[in-house]
Structures are given as structure tokens and as C-alpha cells.
């Protein structure tokens, strides 16, 4: 039976004001336009995805298939199967120098869920979450979801997008509850040197309420001579740190959805309590696959090193190419698979049959229109001077994309500024 207009009038269709306050990720603006063009047959190259282009290693996939064959398809403990949590503890001790017991680990449906639960577990209404910019956009809305206030600490290309300890200290108050550090970083690819982390740790130690969420999801995608340091391994920081990691990036397991958090039991137990109310345990099959991933050896063994070697080759190509372009500033990424380039030199320039390039969003729309290349505006990450480019595509694809970008930008280099940025 069809609903009457009277029925619709009687229904309160409002949603929570808190949900309405959440801002949709700007990353969708260009990606949706790119998708529409692709569906229309336009040969768009998308360099927007934060996803490895490799298949999940065979041994990991086989473990997942074996789990299905063996009937391992029922609920697991909310915190994750014991053997996986034990394997995570071994990994963290052997590779990161931080010791945990299985009851100090919760396995979740991806690292994103771990981060959400961590923020909710430790933050109260009115608390401040300190977030260096550029940042992964989800951090801000996650903080707001917990009724906490995001406090942004800017960084710069000139400083390789690394946090200035003095600036950090100037932003801290008695309401500061959580500092989020992401190293290697999305979107910049920056890696925090141990010495700088030690300086940050000294500042954290002065503030009794301040905890650190260390997002280490890109840990294994790192390029020598850069090295990874887990924040919890620093003197006095174990009891102040919530370490989040997962399997999506290094093991090309984005669709398997497995991540984890490790930390002091009282904090992690609170995360587990939230998870028990939300999703219960992670996918049983994926947990067996994650266990196989940790069985590949130190830092993922040869299969991960092959991926990292390919990413480094692509990184080197991208850095060289953009350094050759007029008006582009670039900080060489030391990890992950993104370059975050400053293109603000082009703002205020008139593009033929397009108009004035005013900001990172219009710069990306220009390249999508003229070059059929999709990038992500830096405004999505808190820095409107820049754009993020993922090099998680094949080198051949990247070469074609760079060629198109260069050809589109060259005519702009002789155009005078028509407005100030």
C-alpha cells in the first residue's frame, strides 16, 4: 500500500544535530567527479586512492580461504582471537621494542575503528585533541564525534611537514587530552625522526592529562635512510601511548578490514567495551589472514620489501618530475605512498576555457578537466596550498599522469596573476 502524504507529514525526519554537524570529506568532491567522467567513457587517471595496487600476498589469501574451508566462520571474542593477539604482541616487541600482553590488545575491523574507539575511550566533552596539519581528514570529525575539540597545529613544506615542538607546546592547555601523531604520514609521507619524537615526548611528559595516539599504519612503507620509531618505545611514554596499526597498507589487505590498538590495559579495555557494543569482534576469516601476514617474517618479509621497492621507485620518479615543474614546491616523502606538493604559485592565474585557479580545489578541478587526472585538494587535509598525489599506481600509469599534468600546466606559467591568493 502506498504511503499517504499525511503519513509523511506525521514522521519526524530530522537526524541528530551532531551528525548534521559532521562535514563530508572533501576527498569525495573530485573523486565523485572523476568517477562520473570514467562512467561516461573519459580516460581519467585517478591518483586519489590511498590503497596499494598490489594483490594480497598469496599466503595470506590462502589462510583466509582455509579458514572458510575449515568452518572458522563463527563469532570470535570481541577483542580478537587469542593467537592473533599473541602474534601482535610478539610483533610489537620484536619490531617496535614495546611489550604488551594479549589483554592489552584489541583487534578491530580496521585501524579506523581502532582510532574512533580510542578517541571515545579517553576523551570527554570539552577535551582537546591536538592534530598536526596536514592531517588525515577523518581525525577532525572523529574528535567532534566524541564531543572533543580539534586543535590544529600547522606544519610547513619547508620543515618537511614535521611538528615544531615549541609550537606544539604553545597550543597545549589543561584541556589537552590527546595528541595524534601519524608517522609515516598520510598525506605528506613525512617520517618523524627519533630525536624529534624524543623532544615531543619531553613536552608530553609535562602535561599529566595528555595522551598520545600513535597511528603507525604506514610503518613498513618507509624508505632508507628513514627509520620508524614507535612513540610508546620512548622513555616514559608506554603508559601515555595508544598505538594503532593494521594490515591494510603494508600487506595490501584494504578490503579485509583488520586493525588493532595496543596500550595500557585500562584504556584498551575501554576500547574493547565500545567495540562490544558496536561491532563485536573483527571478521573471523580476516583474523586468520592477519595471523598469516604476521607469519611472513620480520617487517613482512620479502613480499613487503618487494612492494616497498616498487613504491620507492615510483616515489623517486614523482619527486624528480615535480621538482622539474615551475612553481611547484615539494618535500620528499620518506614513507607511505603520497606526495603532498605546494601548487599555490598557480593560484590567481587564468586558465583558458576554465577561469581563474583560486585554490587547491579549483586546481584539482582544472587538472581533471584539462588533463583528465584526479588528485585530492590539500584543503581536505588542512593545507589549501597543496594537493595530495598517490603513487600507489603502476609506474607506467604515473608516467602518463605526469605527462598530462605537465602539458596542462605549461601554458599557465606565462600567464600573469589576475587575482591575489
C-alpha positions as CSV (number, residue, x, y, z in Angstrom):
1,X,0.0,0.0,0.0
2,X,1.4,3.4,-1.0
3,X,2.1,5.8,1.8
4,X,-0.1,8.9,2.0
5,X,1.2,12.4,2.3
6,X,-0.4,12.5,5.7
7,X,1.9,9.7,6.9
8,X,5.0,11.6,5.7
9,X,3.8,14.8,7.5
10,X,3.5,12.9,10.7
11,X,7.0,11.4,10.6
12,X,9.8,13.5,12.2
13,X,12.5,13.1,9.5
14,X,15.2,15.1,11.5
15,X,18.5,13.5,12.3
16,X,20.9,14.1,15.2
17,X,22.3,17.7,15.2
18,X,25.7,16.2,15.9
19,X,25.5,14.1,12.8
20,X,24.4,17.1,10.7
21,X,27.4,19.0,12.0
22,X,29.9,16.4,10.6
23,X,31.5,17.6,7.4
24,X,31.6,15.2,4.4
25,X,35.2,14.5,3.4
26,X,36.3,16.9,0.6
27,X,38.2,14.0,-0.9
28,X,34.8,13.0,-2.4
29,X,34.4,16.2,-4.4
30,X,37.0,15.3,-7.0
31,X,36.7,11.6,-6.7
32,X,32.9,11.8,-7.5
33,X,33.5,14.0,-10.5
34,X,36.3,11.6,-11.7
35,X,34.0,8.6,-11.3
36,X,31.3,10.3,-13.3
37,X,33.7,11.1,-16.1
38,X,35.0,7.5,-16.1
39,X,31.5,6.1,-16.3
40,X,31.0,8.4,-19.3
41,X,34.0,6.9,-21.0
42,X,36.6,9.6,-20.3
43,X,40.0,8.1,-19.8
44,X,40.6,9.6,-16.3
45,X,43.7,8.6,-14.3
46,X,42.9,8.7,-10.7
47,X,45.8,9.3,-8.3
48,X,43.5,9.9,-5.3
49,X,43.3,6.5,-3.7
50,X,45.2,5.6,-0.5
51,X,45.3,2.0,-1.5
52,X,48.2,-0.3,-2.7
53,X,47.7,-1.5,-6.3
54,X,49.1,-4.9,-5.3
55,X,47.1,-8.1,-4.7
56,X,47.1,-9.5,-1.2
57,X,50.1,-11.9,-0.9
58,X,49.1,-15.5,-1.8
59,X,50.0,-17.0,1.6
60,X,47.6,-14.5,3.3
61,X,44.8,-15.1,0.9
62,X,45.2,-18.9,1.2
63,X,45.0,-18.6,5.0
64,X,41.7,-16.8,4.6
65,X,40.4,-19.5,2.2
66,X,41.5,-22.2,4.6
67,X,39.6,-20.5,7.4
68,X,36.4,-20.8,5.3
69,X,37.1,-24.4,4.3
70,X,37.7,-25.2,8.0
71,X,34.4,-23.7,9.0
72,X,36.1,-20.9,11.0
73,X,33.1,-18.6,10.3
74,X,31.6,-18.0,13.7
75,X,31.8,-15.2,16.2
76,X,35.2,-14.6,17.8
77,X,36.0,-13.0,21.2
78,X,35.3,-9.2,21.0
79,X,39.0,-8.4,21.4
80,X,40.1,-10.8,18.7
81,X,41.3,-14.4,18.7
82,X,44.0,-15.1,21.2
83,X,46.5,-16.4,18.8
84,X,46.3,-13.2,16.7
85,X,46.7,-11.0,19.8
86,X,49.6,-13.1,20.9
87,X,51.2,-12.7,17.5
88,X,50.6,-8.9,17.6
89,X,52.4,-8.8,21.0
90,X,55.4,-10.7,19.5
91,X,55.5,-8.4,16.6
92,X,55.4,-5.2,18.7
93,X,58.1,-6.5,21.0
94,X,60.4,-7.8,18.3
95,X,60.0,-5.0,15.7
96,X,59.0,-2.0,17.8
97,X,60.5,-2.6,21.2
98,X,57.3,-2.3,23.1
99,X,55.9,-5.1,25.3
100,X,52.3,-5.9,25.7
101,X,50.2,-8.8,26.9
102,X,47.2,-10.1,24.9
103,X,44.7,-8.4,27.2
104,X,46.4,-5.1,26.2
105,X,45.4,-5.5,22.6
106,X,42.1,-5.2,20.8
107,X,41.7,-6.3,17.2
108,X,39.1,-4.2,15.2
109,X,37.5,-4.0,11.8
110,X,40.3,-1.8,10.5
111,X,42.6,0.7,12.1
112,X,40.0,3.4,11.6
113,X,37.7,1.7,14.0
114,X,40.6,1.4,16.5
115,X,41.2,5.2,16.3
116,X,37.5,6.1,16.7
117,X,37.3,3.8,19.8
118,X,40.5,5.2,21.3
119,X,39.2,8.8,21.0
120,X,35.9,7.9,22.5
121,X,37.6,5.9,25.3
122,X,39.8,8.7,26.6
123,X,38.1,12.0,25.6
124,X,35.2,13.7,27.4
125,X,33.1,16.6,26.3
126,X,35.3,19.8,26.1
127,X,38.6,17.9,25.9
128,X,41.0,19.0,23.2
129,X,42.5,16.7,20.6
130,X,45.8,18.0,19.2
131,X,46.2,17.4,15.4
132,X,49.2,18.4,13.4
133,X,48.3,19.8,9.9
134,X,48.3,18.5,7.2
135,X,46.2,15.7,8.7
136,X,44.2,12.7,7.7
137,X,40.8,14.4,7.4
138,X,38.9,11.8,9.4
139,X,40.8,12.8,12.6
140,X,38.8,16.0,12.9
141,X,35.4,14.5,12.6
142,X,36.3,11.6,14.9
143,X,37.2,14.1,17.6
144,X,34.0,16.0,17.1
145,X,32.0,12.8,17.2
146,X,33.4,12.3,20.8
147,X,32.4,15.9,21.6
148,X,36.0,16.9,21.8
149,X,37.5,20.0,20.2
150,X,40.2,19.6,17.5
151,X,43.1,21.9,17.9
152,X,45.2,22.2,14.8
153,X,49.0,22.7,14.9
154,X,50.3,23.7,11.4
155,X,53.5,22.5,9.8
156,X,55.1,23.6,6.5
157,X,56.7,22.2,3.4
158,X,60.0,24.0,4.4
159,X,60.1,21.9,7.6
160,X,59.1,18.6,5.8
161,X,55.7,18.9,7.4
162,X,57.1,17.9,10.8
163,X,55.7,19.2,14.1
164,X,57.6,22.1,15.7
165,X,57.9,21.2,19.4
166,X,57.8,24.8,20.5
167,X,54.6,25.5,18.5
168,X,53.1,22.3,19.9
169,X,53.8,23.4,23.5
170,X,52.2,26.8,22.9
171,X,49.0,25.0,21.9
172,X,48.6,22.8,25.0
173,X,46.2,23.7,27.8
174,X,44.8,21.9,30.8
175,X,42.1,20.6,28.5
176,X,44.6,18.9,26.1
177,X,43.8,15.2,26.3
178,X,45.1,13.5,23.1
179,X,47.9,14.3,20.6
180,X,47.5,12.4,17.3
181,X,50.8,11.5,15.6
182,X,50.9,9.8,12.2
183,X,54.3,8.6,11.0
184,X,54.8,7.8,8.2
185,X,52.2,10.4,7.4
186,X,49.1,10.5,5.3
187,X,49.0,12.8,3.4
188,X,52.6,14.0,3.4
189,X,54.8,10.9,3.6
190,X,56.8,12.5,6.3
191,X,58.6,10.3,8.9
192,X,59.3,11.6,12.4
193,X,63.0,11.1,13.3
194,X,63.6,9.6,16.7
195,X,65.3,12.8,18.1
196,X,62.2,14.9,17.2
197,X,59.9,12.3,18.8
198,X,62.0,12.5,22.0
199,X,61.6,16.3,22.1
200,X,57.8,15.8,21.7
201,X,57.9,13.2,24.5
202,X,59.6,15.6,26.8
203,X,56.7,18.1,26.2
204,X,54.1,15.4,26.7
205,X,55.6,14.4,30.0
206,X,54.9,17.9,31.4
207,X,51.2,17.5,30.9
208,X,49.7,14.9,33.2
209,X,46.4,14.6,31.2
210,X,48.0,14.4,27.8
211,X,48.0,11.0,26.0
212,X,49.4,10.2,22.5
213,X,47.6,8.2,19.8
214,X,50.4,6.9,17.5
215,X,48.9,6.0,14.1
216,X,51.5,3.6,12.6
217,X,49.5,2.1,9.8
218,X,52.2,3.0,7.2
219,X,55.1,1.8,9.4
220,X,56.5,-0.7,6.9
221,X,56.3,1.5,3.8
222,X,59.4,3.5,4.6
223,X,62.5,4.4,2.6
224,X,66.0,4.3,3.8
225,X,67.7,6.1,5.4
226,X,64.5,6.9,7.3
227,X,63.6,4.6,10.1
228,X,60.4,4.1,12.1
229,X,60.2,4.7,15.8
230,X,57.1,3.7,17.8
231,X,56.3,6.5,20.3
232,X,55.4,4.1,23.0
233,X,59.1,2.8,23.0
234,X,60.4,6.2,24.2
235,X,61.3,6.6,27.9
236,X,58.2,7.2,30.0
237,X,55.8,7.1,27.1
238,X,54.5,3.5,27.3
239,X,51.8,4.4,29.8
240,X,50.8,7.5,27.8
241,X,50.5,6.0,24.4
242,X,47.8,4.2,22.4
243,X,49.5,2.5,19.4
244,X,47.3,1.9,16.4
245,X,48.3,-0.3,13.4
246,X,46.8,-2.7,10.9
247,X,47.3,-4.8,7.8
248,X,45.7,-2.7,5.1
249,X,48.7,-0.9,3.7
250,X,51.8,-3.0,4.1
251,X,50.1,-6.3,3.3
252,X,47.7,-4.9,0.6
253,X,44.7,-6.0,2.7
254,X,42.5,-2.9,2.5
255,X,39.3,-4.9,1.9
256,X,40.0,-7.5,4.7
257,X,39.4,-4.8,7.3
258,X,41.7,-5.7,10.2
259,X,43.5,-3.3,12.5
260,X,44.4,-3.2,16.2
261,X,45.2,-1.0,19.1
262,X,47.7,-1.7,21.9
263,X,48.2,0.2,25.1
264,X,47.7,0.2,28.9
265,X,45.0,-2.2,29.9
266,X,42.6,0.3,31.4
267,X,42.5,2.3,28.1
268,X,42.4,-0.7,25.8
269,X,39.6,-2.4,27.9
270,X,37.5,0.7,27.4
271,X,38.1,0.5,23.7
272,X,37.0,-3.2,23.8
273,X,33.9,-2.2,25.7
274,X,32.9,0.2,22.9
275,X,33.7,-2.4,20.3
276,X,31.5,-4.9,22.1
277,X,28.6,-2.5,21.7
278,X,29.3,-1.5,18.1
279,X,30.5,-4.4,16.0
280,X,31.7,-7.2,18.4
281,X,34.8,-8.9,17.1
282,X,36.5,-8.4,13.7
283,X,35.8,-10.7,10.8
284,X,36.9,-14.3,11.8
285,X,38.3,-15.1,8.3
286,X,40.2,-11.9,8.1
287,X,41.8,-12.5,11.5
288,X,43.2,-15.8,10.3
289,X,44.6,-14.0,7.2
290,X,46.1,-11.3,9.5
291,X,47.8,-14.1,11.5
292,X,49.3,-15.4,8.3
293,X,50.5,-11.9,7.4
294,X,52.4,-11.7,10.7
295,X,53.9,-15.1,9.9
296,X,55.6,-13.8,6.8
297,X,58.6,-12.7,9.0
298,X,60.1,-9.5,10.3
299,X,58.6,-6.4,8.8
300,X,56.5,-8.6,6.5
301,X,59.4,-10.4,4.9
302,X,60.2,-10.4,1.2
303,X,56.7,-9.8,-0.1
304,X,56.5,-6.5,1.7
305,X,60.0,-5.5,0.7
306,X,59.1,-6.1,-3.0
307,X,56.2,-3.7,-2.6
308,X,58.3,-1.1,-0.8
309,X,60.9,-1.3,-3.6
310,X,58.3,-0.6,-6.2
311,X,56.9,2.3,-4.1
312,X,60.3,3.8,-3.7
313,X,60.9,3.7,-7.5
314,X,57.6,5.5,-8.0
315,X,58.4,8.0,-5.3
316,X,61.8,8.8,-6.9
317,X,60.1,9.4,-10.3
318,X,57.4,11.6,-8.8
319,X,59.8,13.7,-6.8
320,X,62.1,14.2,-9.8
321,X,59.2,15.1,-12.1
322,X,57.6,17.7,-9.9
323,X,60.9,19.3,-9.0
324,X,61.3,20.0,-12.7
325,X,58.0,21.8,-12.8
326,X,58.0,25.6,-12.4
327,X,56.2,26.9,-9.4
328,X,55.9,23.6,-7.5
329,X,57.4,23.1,-4.1
330,X,57.9,19.6,-2.8
331,X,59.1,17.9,0.3
332,X,60.5,14.5,-0.5
333,X,58.3,11.8,1.3
334,X,60.2,9.3,3.4
335,X,57.3,6.8,3.7
336,X,53.8,5.9,2.7
337,X,52.8,6.4,-1.0
338,X,51.8,10.1,-1.2
339,X,53.5,13.3,-2.3
340,X,52.0,16.5,-1.0
341,X,53.1,19.3,-3.3
342,X,52.7,23.1,-2.9
343,X,51.0,24.4,-6.0
344,X,49.9,27.8,-4.7
345,X,52.2,29.5,-7.3
346,X,49.4,28.8,-9.8
347,X,46.6,30.4,-7.7
348,X,45.3,33.6,-9.3
349,X,46.2,32.5,-12.8
350,X,43.7,32.5,-15.6
351,X,43.3,29.1,-17.4
352,X,41.8,29.2,-20.9
353,X,38.3,27.9,-21.1
354,X,38.3,27.3,-17.3
355,X,38.7,30.5,-15.4
356,X,40.8,31.6,-12.5
357,X,42.5,28.9,-10.4
358,X,41.7,30.2,-6.9
359,X,42.7,27.4,-4.5
360,X,43.5,23.7,-4.2
361,X,40.0,22.6,-5.1
362,X,39.9,24.6,-8.3
363,X,43.4,23.5,-9.2
364,X,42.3,19.9,-8.9
365,X,39.1,20.6,-11.0
366,X,41.3,22.3,-13.6
367,X,43.6,19.2,-13.9
368,X,40.6,16.9,-14.0
369,X,39.1,19.0,-16.8
370,X,42.2,19.6,-18.8
371,X,44.4,16.6,-18.1
372,X,41.9,14.0,-17.0
373,X,43.9,13.4,-13.9
374,X,42.3,13.2,-10.5
375,X,44.2,14.5,-7.4
376,X,43.0,15.4,-3.9
377,X,42.8,19.1,-2.9
378,X,45.0,19.9,0.1
379,X,42.1,21.7,1.7
380,X,40.8,18.2,2.6
381,X,43.9,17.8,4.8
382,X,44.1,21.3,6.3
383,X,46.5,22.9,3.8
384,X,45.0,24.7,0.9
385,X,48.3,25.5,-0.7
386,X,48.9,21.9,-1.6
387,X,47.4,18.8,-3.4
388,X,47.9,15.2,-2.5
389,X,49.0,12.7,-5.1
390,X,49.0,9.0,-4.5
391,X,51.7,7.0,-6.3
392,X,50.1,3.6,-5.5
393,X,49.5,3.1,-9.2
394,X,51.9,1.5,-11.7
395,X,55.0,3.4,-12.9
396,X,53.5,3.4,-16.4
397,X,50.3,5.0,-15.2
398,X,52.2,7.6,-13.2
399,X,54.4,8.5,-16.2
400,X,51.3,9.1,-18.3
401,X,49.7,11.1,-15.5
402,X,52.7,13.4,-15.0
403,X,52.9,13.9,-18.8
404,X,49.3,15.1,-18.8
405,X,49.8,17.3,-15.8
406,X,52.9,19.0,-17.3
407,X,51.2,19.6,-20.6
408,X,48.3,21.2,-18.8
409,X,50.4,23.5,-16.5
410,X,52.9,24.7,-19.0
411,X,50.6,27.3,-20.6
412,X,49.8,28.7,-17.2
413,X,53.5,29.5,-16.4
414,X,53.4,32.5,-18.8
415,X,50.0,33.8,-17.6
416,X,50.1,36.8,-15.2
417,X,48.3,36.8,-11.9
418,X,44.8,38.1,-12.3
419,X,43.9,38.0,-8.6
420,X,45.8,37.6,-5.3
421,X,45.7,34.5,-3.3
